[in-house]
Amino acid sequence: MADRKNYYPFIPKGSSLESFKSVSPNDFAASQYGEEVLGKYPYTSSLYFDYYPQNSSPADRKRIFALKNTLNNYLYLSQHYGFNTEYGNKATQAINLVSIPSIYYGSSIDRGTVELSYYVSGTLVAKLQDINKNGELIQTTGSQGLNQVAGVVLYNEGFLLLTGSWKLDNNFQETLIYTPTASIDYARWTNWGAGAHQKPNYTTTSSFDLNFEGVNYINTITMMVHAEKGELNHSNNPTYIKAGQLRVNQPITTDNSYSEFAYNEIKNTVRYPYENYTGSLEKHTYISKIGIYDDNGNLIGIAKLAKPIKKTENRDFTFKLKIDI
């Protein structure tokens, strides 16, 4: 019977150095040095929405101010990234901050793939797309706000900042949104995703859609393997020896020597185009696998070729191997 193994998750650290987020202070204080502190699976992850009404207190906008330098760093892509420009002041304007955990996209969100849709009673009211691939979320459909920039994307950091506060359609007054201030409002991009977390931020008949692609960078090691001329032309494979001969598998050992049986004939597979004639023996092998060893001579990996390569004594090869790490 196979041994059962225990797998423990990492424990996220709390805001205080005196405890962990998932372990009570009393349990943390009572633990001894070297004692295992265990967490529980499964951990979950989901999109998170932070709505900031216009002119809300700076003390309530800590996450927005934390992104100030990051936003200004992308000014070379678009002025809409600027924290305080002619397009708005993110310290005071209404903002819907959408946080996307990296587990959804990997290394970064693929530029130009973000698409947001706003539905009312099952009808598509408006859509945002980064058609210029510069991070600007431009409204591409809808009766109001067409071709306007309604927000920006932080592709490497995984944030959407939606600042479009115009009414998406005057014909959908019955689909009202209750904002965190409990006031009735029309469908706007700043209200996109309302209801994803808690009341009173919810919608009665609206639904939302977000599509994007992720980019995941994988580190690789490249190795060059050389098969020089005159080398690797012998094999211990039984088929290398001509059939029907006496085969001595055990080496001959004495006090002064170690030798293998030297009189078995190698099978000659060289053929002439003439019938019943065989060409002169040319030692050759077929390379089908390449072993990878560590510094101590331990086999740590095997690379397999799709098709065996014929190796003769006058041929040399170089194989290029790539391994994901």
Secondary structure, DSSP 8 states (H G I E B T S, - for coil): ------------B-SSTTSBTTB-HHHHHH--TT------S------EEEEE-TT--GGG-HHHHHTHHHHHHTTTT-GGG-SEETTEETTTS-EEEEE--GGGTBTEE-TT--EEEEEETTEEEEEEE-TTSSSEEEEEESSSSTT-EEEEEETTTTEEEE---S-S-TT-TTS-EE-TT--EE---GGGTTTTSS-TTSEESSEEEEEE--EE----EEEEEEEE-TT-S-----GGGB-TTS----S-EE-SS-EE------B----B-SSTT-B-----EEEEEEEEEE-TTS-EEEEEEEEEEEEEETT--EEEEEEEE-
